Amino acid sequence: MRAIWTGAIGFGLVNIPVKIYSATEESRVDLDMLDKNDHSNIKFQRVNEKTGKVVNWNDIVKGYKYEDEYIILTDEDFAKAYPKKSKTIEILEFIKETEIDSIYFESPYYLEPDKSGERAYALLREALAKSKKVGLASFILRNKEQLAVVKPMEKVMVLNRIRFHEEIRDFNKLDLPDKKEVKGGELDLAMSLIDQLTKKFDLSKYKDTYKEEIMKIIEAKAEGKDTKIKKLVVPTTKAKDLMAQLKASLETAKQAS
């Protein structure tokens, strides 16, 4: 793996030198965009809007339009904006992870200590595990301030980026049903169904079956075989059918267990 950020975790007066690595990878079929006429690859280029010529990466700068003129910003300018956060994952406070709603969570990363920081890394990891707390941190990644939680996961510490509050849209603008729409008997049956289907969480048993099906279609087409489209209409449950369908779901769950 290749580190995408190098700096330190600021933990009180303790600084732990670390590297950040992406903790996830895409699970999808790698498809190329082609010209439908001759199946040639489509290439994307960075083109100067005035000259129409391709611009090399080394000749590209970042600018902010200010009063009809572009102000050019360099890497040094971004570092000057907040020098400490540019190189430090600063832990601001410690909280319970359950206090953060899942809507705020974004991308997870692994934190690896540099050799000089191994003892301090292990100390913070074990202290977090024992306290059952996570560190709420702030740092700069890709020229943007990030909020994150630092938490232990077995031997590694994970940095999970979270969204700022202002980045979450207000759901009150949606047309949503009120609690009074729910009838007591239906709620009791729904709770019973939830109890029947409750199991110990094991993410490893869930696989990307859609990707597997796409690969089967690709292999079939490579062999010249015809692939039939399965027509599916997803039924919606009408209010009058709700109780009957809940009862039927409970019976199905009983038979499956």
C-alpha atoms as one frame of an Amber mdcrd trajectory, in Angstrom:
protein
   0.000   0.000   0.000   1.088   3.579  -0.656   0.730   6.248   2.031  -1.494
   9.180   1.003  -0.550  11.469   3.926   2.343  11.736   6.366   2.281  13.690
   9.610   1.482  13.115  13.269  -1.406  12.561  15.688  -1.524  15.347  18.275
  -2.644  13.784  21.578  -2.307  16.404  24.315   1.416  17.247  24.300   2.222
  13.866  22.716   2.905  13.745  18.969   2.745  10.342  17.278   4.288  10.271
  13.769   1.957   8.359  11.435   1.171   7.607   7.817  -2.363   7.372   6.382
  -3.369   4.565   4.016  -6.724   4.053   2.329  -8.564   1.235   4.130 -10.971
   0.386   1.301 -10.955  -0.517  -2.371 -13.642  -0.544  -5.022 -15.679  -3.719
  -5.502 -16.967  -3.348  -9.048 -16.398  -4.542 -12.578 -13.715  -2.377 -14.213
 -15.480  -1.116 -17.352 -13.890   1.078 -20.035 -15.758   3.751 -22.003 -15.666
   2.962 -25.738 -16.827   4.490 -29.022 -19.815   2.322 -30.002 -18.793   2.454
 -33.693 -15.321   0.850 -33.471 -14.884   0.098 -29.734 -11.904   2.461 -29.425
 -11.097   3.707 -25.914 -12.441   7.139 -24.990  -9.707   9.359 -23.542 -10.274
  12.398 -21.340  -7.934  15.349 -21.698  -7.330  18.650 -19.940  -7.885  21.254
 -22.643  -7.280  25.017 -22.617 -10.712  26.541 -23.352  -9.158  29.374 -25.420
  -6.559  27.537 -27.508  -8.172  24.062 -27.562  -4.730  22.563 -26.832  -4.036
  19.820 -24.255  -2.410  21.124 -21.046   0.183  19.023 -19.149  -0.307  18.400
 -15.416   2.860  20.373 -14.623   1.352  23.452 -16.284  -1.900  23.375 -14.310
  -2.365  25.669 -11.288  -5.317  26.249  -8.930  -7.094  29.581  -8.832 -10.000
  31.284  -7.089 -12.117  33.772  -9.047 -12.128  36.982  -7.044 -13.791  40.122
  -8.490 -13.504  38.799 -12.084  -9.825  37.892 -11.708  -8.205  34.585 -10.769
  -5.999  34.545  -7.666  -3.497  31.678  -8.081  -2.837  29.532  -4.992   0.246
  27.364  -4.511   0.873  24.412  -2.182   2.714  26.842   0.097  -0.371  29.063
   0.294  -2.527  26.125   1.401   0.066  25.174   4.037   0.184  28.791   5.321
  -3.599  28.795   5.883  -3.231  26.437   8.856   0.318  25.071   9.215  -0.439
  22.854  12.243  -3.465  21.131  10.708  -1.528  20.575   7.469   0.795  18.124
   9.231  -1.084  17.157  12.406  -4.195  15.111  13.099  -5.152  17.109  16.165
  -7.406  15.265  18.630  -9.827  17.902  19.936 -11.793  15.796  22.420 -12.794
  12.244  23.285 -16.373  11.036  22.829 -18.484   7.883  22.580 -18.724   6.662
  18.977 -22.443   5.962  19.463 -22.997   9.723  19.805 -22.190  10.173  16.094
 -25.033   9.266  13.726 -23.992   7.054  10.794 -25.018   9.771   8.283 -21.892
  11.712   9.267 -19.394   8.940   8.449 -17.383   9.057   5.220 -14.128   7.291
   4.284 -12.029   5.047   6.575  -8.211   5.029   6.566  -5.556   3.003   8.353
  -3.003   4.770  10.538   0.504   3.286  10.654   3.118   4.581  13.105   6.623
   5.566  12.087   9.227   3.581  14.013   9.872   6.441  16.449   6.169   6.515
  17.354   5.373   2.821  17.894   5.140   2.962  21.728   2.992   6.107  21.756
   0.796   4.636  18.987   0.249   1.449  21.003  -0.482   3.477  24.138  -3.198
   5.575  22.458  -4.693   2.491  20.789  -4.965   0.573  24.068  -6.239   3.612
  25.998  -9.018   4.135  23.444  -9.948   0.444  23.548 -10.069   0.399  27.352
 -12.038   3.642  27.648 -14.411   2.649  24.818 -13.978   6.181  23.452 -12.888
   7.625  20.105 -10.837  10.733  19.451 -12.565  13.525  17.529  -9.865  15.062
  15.340  -9.280  17.753  12.747  -6.659  17.889   9.982  -6.071  19.000   6.385
  -6.292  16.483   3.510  -6.262  17.448  -0.186  -6.468  21.159   0.623  -9.656
  20.740   2.671 -10.184  20.707   6.409 -11.457  17.327   7.564 -13.186  16.153
  10.713 -12.460  12.561  11.709 -12.640  10.035  14.493  -9.600   8.034  15.561
 -10.489   4.617  16.928  -8.880   1.201  17.555  -9.703  -1.856  15.446  -7.774
  -4.909  16.632  -4.053  -4.003  16.143  -4.584  -0.964  13.926  -5.937   2.512
  14.565  -8.522   3.691  12.065  -9.102   7.278  11.034 -12.673   7.660   9.793
 -13.509  10.954   8.102 -16.853  12.446   9.128 -18.888  15.221   7.562 -19.373
  18.661   9.065 -22.874  19.379  10.361 -23.498  21.990   7.640 -22.867  19.344
   4.956 -25.975  17.372   5.985 -29.181  18.395   4.214 -32.312  19.205   6.219
 -34.701  16.240   5.951 -37.618  18.408   7.158 -37.987  19.605   3.557 -39.137
  16.089   2.601 -42.757  14.923   2.634 -42.623  12.365   5.474 -45.411  10.472
   7.297 -46.193  11.252  10.940 -46.096   8.716  13.800 -49.901   8.722  13.929
 -49.885   6.826  10.608 -48.639   3.732  12.492 -51.254   1.456  14.079 -50.505
  -0.383  17.308 -51.195  -3.895  15.986 -49.027  -3.360  12.926 -46.201  -2.041
  15.079 -46.380  -5.141  17.326 -46.138  -7.436  14.291 -43.262  -5.398  12.831
 -41.406  -5.664  16.162 -41.969  -9.442  16.208 -40.592  -9.725  12.666 -37.526
  -7.683  13.641 -36.952  -9.974  16.644 -37.193 -13.081  14.440 -34.734 -11.715
  11.883 -32.235 -10.386  14.453 -28.879 -12.184  14.234 -25.309 -11.567  15.301
 -23.707  -9.239  12.771 -21.133 -10.878  10.487 -20.290  -8.714   7.471 -18.033
 -11.380   5.925 -21.018 -13.525   4.915 -22.308 -10.808   2.555 -20.769 -10.785
  -0.927 -21.047  -8.486  -3.940 -23.407 -10.777  -5.884 -24.242  -8.075  -8.467
 -20.593  -8.000  -9.577 -20.634 -11.814  -9.888 -23.774 -11.714 -12.072 -22.255
  -9.035 -14.328 -19.156 -11.233 -14.785 -21.387 -14.200 -15.748 -23.030 -12.038
 -18.430 -19.601 -10.890 -19.702 -18.349 -14.495 -19.907 -21.550 -15.640 -21.650
 -21.330 -12.851 -24.240 -17.628 -13.663 -24.795 -18.716 -17.211 -25.708 -21.423
 -15.874 -28.042 -24.294 -16.987 -25.817 -27.523 -15.015 -25.589 -28.364 -13.503
 -22.192 -32.009 -13.079 -21.253 -33.190 -10.038 -19.320 -35.160 -10.885 -16.201
 -38.166  -8.583 -16.080 -38.887  -7.558 -12.523 -41.635  -5.360 -11.173 -41.145
  -4.503  -7.508 -44.557  -4.679  -5.765 -45.488  -1.966  -3.279 -47.410  -2.752
  -0.123 -50.790  -1.031   0.096 -51.937   0.169   3.533 -54.853  -2.310   3.554
 -52.492  -5.235   2.868 -49.948  -4.267   5.548 -51.236  -6.469   8.388 -51.641
  -9.520   6.118 -48.155  -9.139   4.664 -46.593  -8.730   8.114 -48.280 -11.956
   9.275 -47.113 -13.777   6.136 -43.571 -12.461   6.682 -43.574 -13.836  10.240
 -44.625 -17.272   8.971 -41.908 -17.230   6.302 -39.291 -16.236   8.900 -40.448
 -19.089  11.204 -40.106 -21.648   8.399 -36.637 -20.377   7.466 -35.291 -20.575
  11.032
